[in-house]
């Protein structure tokens, strides 16, 4: 597989980092630190950023904050195609408004969860994605059945793709077997790795992108891992994957925001606090994340 995954025509490919959002001690957003973080990630080899995802604590932001995060990311990236804002909301009309805001800011694509105010049936899911797709910006579906209680199974994804509502899917179910069924049912739908701790498995199954968490702390090692994995170079990928996996698995746990921000703090990045209702890590979890991060740094991973 070619390593030139990120291209202007398909800007959702490659490593798109779901950015953590730096907060000051008073829990206000530090936009300057965020802009610097976006630039650092791209300079470190990442292809782009995903602002206003769960890792960016979008649920706790005001409308003004959420909009400014997007414009800050686009300005800092220097190329709007490198930015994929999350546009999840309780209502389809609100998701569409956030997609319009992303398009006006110059973003190249948007990331959209299914309806999450209730356990939506297939027809409601289809109508939701169709409504946002009308904005005209490419829509990447986000399958997170744990948080939304709505599972974008391969058959439904194929239908959404066939209807022109989505161009790709961020797959977070953890079931790597789905990669092959998605490829069979919707061969034109791009598969994006949605959970850090199944990166290698999904890359070998044909994923062309990674919406990633841990590159916030260790971008260069993450880039090396992803490039080796999509190239099928197990000799390079497997040792890195094993070394990073004690950290990557935190991306699939409830405390992922706090864990990734702690790792960022340890390596000198602007991690910081989280907004309520997220609480500081329990001492035993903090110790585990700290130990794994310090071990990775000691082994030269960056």
Secondary structure, 3 states (H helix, E strand, C coil): CCCCCCECCECCCEEEEECCCCECCCCCECHHHHHHHHHHHHHCCCCEEECCCHHHCHHHCCHHHHHHHHHHHHHHHCCHHHEEEECCCCCHHHHHHHHHHHHHHCCCEEEEECCCCCCCCHHHHHHHHHHHHCCCCEEEEEECHHHHCCCCCHHHHHHHHHCCCCCEEEECCCCCCHHHHHHHHCCCCEEEECCHHHHHHHHHCCCCEEEECHHHCCHHHHHHHHHHHHCCCHHHHHHHHHHHHHHHHHHHCCCHHHHHHHHHHHHCCCCCCCCCCCCCCCHHHHHHHHHHHHHHHHCCCC
